[in-house]
Amino acid sequence: MIGIAVQFRRAFALAAMLVFGLAVVAAQESPAREQLLQKLSAAAIERTSHHVRYDPAYVRIPYPNGDVPADTGVCTDEVIRSYRALGIDLQKEVHDDIVANWTAYPHDRRWQEGHPDTNIDHRRVPNLGVFFRRNGEALPITSNAADYSPGDLVTWDLGGNVPHIGIVVDRKAPGGARYMVVHNIGAGPQMEDVLFDWKITGHYRYYGPVS
């Protein structure tokens, strides 16, 4: 009985040490993650200084770190370029995850695809939604502005199953009611008070690849 008691105390001590260690790691990670979200918000705001012509055309681009011409793009390209300013290449990260988890991703018949495509996969809102859910945090979808913070990623249905995506940034709308969003819905990257203008379909945070 004494031996069993000693073993139990040792097991309990090891479990306590493990829990404490995880808590320390989480505490260390939290400031780094918060800093990344702040940098993402700043990168998205910086994007509003660029002139971008809305162009959804399929374009062959290099891999990795490929991009369509800098003066063109769609809503997803603003997310991609904002993360790339932080050294995170969504083209590569999304491609790697699609290759490893093909069936987890949507395959719209209109896309006419039968295999991963580094030119376009990361530029599709449905794919980004799956990727962020799988590799980041999927957060509650609410109508409470306080639930949305700078650095959050939001997807919408504009109507007729037309998807859209933007980044919540650290700038309040006039009156200070809620944070604004940087997005490109046709007029280039804009910072606007549009968080609740359309049906929200996804709410995420993504901190980059796990090192």
Secondary structure, DSSP 8 states (H G I E B T S, - for coil): -HHHHHHHHHHHHHHHHHHHHHHHHHHHHHHHHHHHHHHHHHHHHHHTTS--EE--------SSS--S-TTEE-HHHHHHHHHHTTT--HHHHHHHHHHHTGGGS---GGG--SS--TTTGGG-HHHHHHHHHHHSEE----S-GGG--TT-EEEEE-STT-EEEEEEEEEE-TTSSSEEEEE-SSSSSEEES-TTSSEEEEEEE------
